[in-house]
């Protein structure tokens, strides 16, 4: 079976939220796991879950860290939902 996520580029960033002075807060998210359905399309539900965890303070280590672990744990659910 193919892996259902791949790691984002090292220079990947996410716009987290607006600050009090109405400017976007940029969060560096290099090594963020990008979730995919088995057909290769982006998996929005898992992507939103991982993004929420990232913005909530969960960081990804150089090898993926906790976010990669979450993506691995969700892979069987993604495969089940796809079928």
Buried (B, 14 or more C-beta within 10 A) or exposed (E): EEEBBEBBEEEBEBEBEEEEEEEEEEBBBEBBBBBBBBEEEEBEEBBEBBBEBBBEEBBBEEEBBBBBEBBBEBBEEBEEEEE
